[in-house]
Amino acid sequence: MAVTRDIVMTCCRDEEDVIETFIRFYLEAGFDAVHIIDNGSRDRTRDIVESLIAEGLDVTFEVDDRVGYERYLTTWFRTIGERLLARWLFFLDCDEFILFPCPAKQYLDRLPEGTNRLRVQQKEVYPSPSSAVASGKGDFLLSRRIERHFNDTTKDYVRFHPEARVYGGKHRIDIPGPRTVRATDIFIRHYKYRTPEQAAQKERNRCTVQRIYSDPDLTSISAFGLERARDWIEYCRAAAARNEWRSSFDADAAEDHEMADWAVAFLNRTRNGSRLSKEKER
């Protein structure tokens, strides 16, 4: 009998404000399970994931504290895909949210026959002004401020293959015999920054990791070549030094109601579910 488990996996570090929403979002979207790799969190990320597992959600979890996580993307992808018997394996960052027009398994089943790689465009979602003051659990999904046009980022999601090769950022995943569909009815909403504190920590973490990469590392992991990878690292260092993340809180933006309107009911359901679980434990 063919394997039909469709899995989401992510690697995260210091994502306590987003990780529970990420897990609940993709389970509600219709994926069979979510796998989390914690890469050295010093906040409550691990505790939150463990509490969701204790609640009975279809979540698996491991810790890999090695710095320079992008060097291990391919190994993780192959290992988790085989361990969890994946059909489709969506390797996402935990600040990337895709709103499917129907249950995810149904969506994947409806792709043209033979499709084994889905290429998806991205837009940045900018924080609501209130995010500069406080942000409740999952409230970042309520922002209606979005990039006006698709940026130049695409991400690949593939049917699991044990010979897959995953490049940095998951901008490209190579598999034998690729048959690629470029999605036109879904896209990634990227909630890169949620609060000033989270944004500053994210950039510190990014710069710490990037400092350890050698040229051979960059050649191996970059989907865009060594020179572009070097340029990107220099840009990130300069942007972090200028606290450039602050511009996201007042960026020129378009109005996007689809996710925000959907999220109102989703957040009510997940919060009520959490309260009910806690009451049962008592």
C-alpha positions as CSV (number, residue, x, y, z in Angstrom):
1,M,0.0,0.0,0.0
2,A,1.4,3.4,-1.0
3,V,2.6,5.8,1.7
4,T,0.3,8.8,2.0
5,R,1.8,10.6,5.0
6,D,2.3,14.3,4.2
7,I,4.7,15.9,6.7
8,V,5.8,19.4,7.6
9,M,9.2,19.8,9.2
10,T,11.2,22.9,10.4
11,C,14.4,23.8,12.1
12,C,14.1,26.6,14.6
13,R,16.0,28.6,17.2
14,D,14.5,31.0,19.7
15,E,11.0,31.0,18.1
16,E,8.9,30.8,21.3
17,D,6.4,33.4,19.9
18,V,5.7,31.6,16.7
19,I,6.3,27.8,17.1
20,E,3.0,26.8,18.6
21,T,1.0,28.7,16.0
22,F,3.2,27.1,13.3
23,I,2.5,23.6,14.5
24,R,-1.3,24.1,15.0
25,F,-1.6,25.9,11.7
26,Y,-0.1,23.1,9.6
27,L,-1.9,20.4,11.5
28,E,-5.2,22.2,10.9
29,A,-4.2,22.6,7.2
30,G,-4.4,18.8,6.9
31,F,-0.8,17.6,7.2
32,D,-0.4,14.3,9.0
33,A,2.4,15.4,11.4
34,V,4.9,18.2,12.1
35,H,8.5,17.5,13.0
36,I,10.6,20.0,14.9
37,I,14.4,20.3,15.0
38,D,15.5,22.7,17.7
39,N,18.9,24.2,16.8
40,G,20.1,25.7,20.1
41,S,17.1,27.7,21.5
42,R,17.7,29.5,24.7
43,D,14.1,30.7,25.1
44,R,11.0,28.6,25.8
45,T,10.8,27.0,22.3
46,R,11.6,23.5,23.5
47,D,9.2,23.6,26.4
48,I,6.4,24.7,24.2
49,V,6.9,21.9,21.7
50,E,7.1,19.3,24.5
51,S,3.8,20.7,25.9
52,L,2.1,20.2,22.6
53,I,3.4,16.7,22.3
54,A,2.0,16.0,25.8
55,E,-1.3,17.5,24.6
56,G,-1.5,14.7,22.1
57,L,-0.7,16.6,18.9
58,D,1.0,14.8,16.0
59,V,4.3,16.4,16.6
60,T,7.8,14.8,16.8
61,F,10.8,16.6,18.2
62,E,14.6,16.4,18.3
63,V,17.5,18.7,19.3
64,D,20.6,19.3,17.2
65,D,22.7,22.1,18.7
66,R,25.3,22.2,16.0
67,V,26.0,25.7,14.8
68,G,25.6,26.3,11.1
69,Y,22.4,24.4,10.6
70,E,22.2,24.9,6.8
71,R,25.0,22.4,6.4
72,Y,22.7,19.7,7.7
73,L,19.5,20.4,5.8
74,T,20.0,17.5,3.3
75,T,20.8,15.0,6.1
76,W,17.8,16.1,8.1
77,F,15.5,15.9,5.1
78,R,16.5,12.4,4.2
79,T,16.5,11.1,7.7
80,I,13.1,12.5,8.7
81,G,11.5,11.6,5.4
82,E,12.5,7.9,5.8
83,R,11.7,7.9,9.6
84,L,8.2,9.3,9.2
85,L,7.3,7.5,5.9
86,A,6.7,10.8,4.1
87,R,5.0,11.1,0.8
88,W,5.3,14.9,0.5
89,L,7.8,16.5,2.9
90,F,7.4,20.3,3.3
91,F,10.6,21.7,4.8
92,L,9.6,25.1,5.9
93,D,11.0,27.9,8.1
94,C,8.7,28.3,11.1
95,D,7.8,31.9,10.1
96,E,6.4,30.7,6.7
97,F,2.7,30.2,6.4
98,I,0.9,28.9,3.3
99,L,-2.9,29.2,3.4
100,F,-4.3,26.3,1.2
101,P,-7.6,26.7,-0.6
102,C,-8.6,23.2,0.6
103,P,-7.1,20.5,2.9
104,A,-3.4,20.1,2.1
105,K,-3.6,16.4,1.2
106,Q,-6.5,17.1,-1.2
107,Y,-4.5,20.0,-2.7
108,L,-1.5,17.8,-3.2
109,D,-3.6,15.0,-4.7
110,R,-5.0,17.4,-7.3
111,L,-1.6,18.5,-8.7
112,P,-1.0,17.4,-12.3
113,E,-0.1,13.7,-12.5
114,G,3.6,13.1,-11.9
115,T,4.3,16.3,-10.1
116,N,7.0,15.9,-7.6
117,R,8.3,19.4,-6.9
118,L,6.1,22.4,-6.1
119,R,7.7,25.9,-6.5
120,V,6.0,28.6,-4.4
121,Q,6.4,32.4,-4.4
122,Q,6.7,34.6,-1.4
123,K,5.5,37.9,0.1
124,E,6.7,39.5,3.3
125,V,4.0,40.3,5.8
126,Y,4.9,43.4,7.8
127,P,4.1,43.7,11.5
128,S,1.0,45.6,12.6
129,P,1.9,48.9,14.4
130,S,0.6,47.4,17.6
131,S,3.2,44.7,17.3
132,A,5.8,47.3,18.4
133,V,4.1,47.3,21.8
134,A,2.8,43.8,22.4
135,S,1.9,40.6,20.6
136,G,-0.4,37.9,21.9
137,K,0.2,34.2,20.8
138,G,-0.4,34.0,17.1
139,D,-1.5,37.6,16.7
140,F,1.1,38.2,14.1
141,L,-1.3,36.4,11.7
142,L,-3.8,39.2,12.1
143,S,-1.5,41.7,10.3
144,R,-3.0,43.0,7.1
145,R,0.2,44.7,5.9
146,I,1.8,42.8,3.1
147,E,4.4,43.4,0.4
148,R,2.8,44.8,-2.7
149,H,4.3,42.4,-5.1
150,F,5.9,39.0,-5.0
151,N,9.6,39.3,-4.2
152,D,12.4,37.3,-5.9
153,T,12.2,34.5,-3.4
154,T,10.8,31.1,-4.2
155,K,10.9,27.9,-2.1
156,D,10.7,24.3,-3.2
157,Y,8.5,21.6,-1.6
158,V,8.9,18.0,-2.9
159,R,7.6,14.5,-2.8
160,F,10.1,12.8,-0.5
161,H,13.0,11.1,-2.3
162,P,16.0,9.6,-0.4
163,E,18.4,11.2,-2.8
164,A,17.1,14.7,-2.5
165,R,19.6,17.6,-2.0
166,V,18.4,20.6,0.0
167,Y,20.1,24.0,-0.5
168,G,20.3,26.8,2.0
169,G,16.9,28.5,2.7
170,K,15.2,25.7,0.8
171,H,15.2,27.9,-2.2
172,R,16.0,24.8,-4.2
173,I,15.6,21.1,-3.6
174,D,17.0,18.8,-6.2
175,I,15.5,15.4,-6.7
176,P,16.0,12.8,-9.5
177,G,13.6,13.3,-12.4
178,P,12.0,16.6,-11.2
179,R,8.6,17.5,-12.6
180,T,8.0,20.9,-11.3
181,V,4.8,22.9,-11.0
182,R,5.0,26.6,-10.2
183,A,2.0,27.3,-7.9
184,T,-0.4,30.1,-8.9
185,D,-3.1,29.6,-6.3
186,I,-1.0,29.6,-3.1
187,F,2.0,31.6,-1.8
188,I,4.2,31.9,1.3
189,R,3.3,34.6,3.7
190,H,6.6,35.3,5.5
191,Y,6.3,36.7,9.0
192,K,9.9,37.4,9.4
193,Y,9.6,40.0,12.1
194,R,6.9,40.1,14.8
195,T,8.1,42.3,17.5
196,P,11.2,44.5,17.9
197,E,12.7,42.2,20.5
198,Q,12.2,39.1,18.3
199,A,13.6,41.0,15.2
200,A,16.8,42.0,17.0
201,Q,17.4,38.5,18.3
202,K,16.7,37.0,14.9
203,E,19.4,39.2,13.3
204,R,21.9,38.5,16.1
205,N,21.4,34.7,15.6
206,R,21.7,35.0,11.8
207,C,25.0,36.9,12.0
208,T,26.4,34.5,14.6
209,V,25.7,31.5,12.3
210,Q,26.9,33.2,9.1
211,R,30.3,34.0,10.6
212,I,31.3,30.3,10.7
213,Y,30.7,29.5,7.1
214,S,33.8,28.9,5.0
215,D,33.8,29.3,1.2
216,P,33.5,25.5,0.7
217,D,30.5,25.6,3.0
218,L,28.9,28.3,1.0
219,T,29.7,26.6,-2.3
220,S,28.0,23.5,-0.9
221,I,24.8,25.0,0.5
222,S,24.1,28.0,-1.7
223,A,21.5,27.6,-4.5
224,F,22.9,30.8,-6.1
225,G,26.7,30.4,-6.1
226,L,29.6,31.5,-4.0
227,E,29.7,35.2,-4.9
228,R,26.0,35.8,-4.3
229,A,26.2,33.9,-1.0
230,R,29.1,36.1,0.1
231,D,27.3,39.3,-1.0
232,W,24.2,38.1,1.0
233,I,26.2,37.6,4.2
234,E,27.8,41.1,3.8
235,Y,24.4,42.6,3.3
236,C,23.0,40.8,6.4
237,R,25.9,42.1,8.5
238,A,25.4,45.6,7.4
239,A,21.7,45.5,7.7
240,A,21.9,44.1,11.3
241,A,24.4,46.8,12.2
242,R,22.0,49.5,11.1
243,N,19.0,47.8,12.8
244,E,17.4,47.8,9.4
245,W,14.7,45.5,10.6
246,R,13.0,48.6,12.1
247,S,11.8,49.6,8.6
248,S,9.4,46.6,8.5
249,F,7.3,48.3,11.2
250,D,6.5,51.3,9.0
251,A,7.1,49.9,5.5
252,D,4.8,50.9,2.6
253,A,2.4,48.0,2.4
254,A,-0.6,46.7,0.5
255,E,-3.8,45.5,2.3
256,D,-4.2,41.7,2.7
257,H,-7.3,40.5,4.4
258,E,-7.4,36.8,3.4
259,M,-5.1,35.4,6.1
260,A,-6.1,37.9,8.8
261,D,-9.8,37.2,8.4
262,W,-9.2,33.4,8.4
263,A,-6.9,33.7,11.4
264,V,-9.6,35.2,13.7
265,A,-11.5,32.0,13.9
266,F,-8.3,29.9,13.8
267,L,-6.8,31.7,16.8
268,N,-10.1,31.4,18.7
269,R,-10.2,27.7,18.1
270,T,-6.6,27.0,19.1
271,R,-6.8,29.1,22.2
272,N,-10.1,27.4,23.3
273,G,-8.5,24.1,22.6
274,S,-5.5,24.9,24.8
275,R,-7.7,26.0,27.6
276,L,-9.8,22.8,27.4
277,S,-6.6,20.7,27.4
278,K,-5.4,22.4,30.5
279,E,-8.7,22.0,32.3
280,K,-8.7,18.3,31.5
281,E,-5.2,18.0,33.0
282,R,-6.5,19.5,36.2
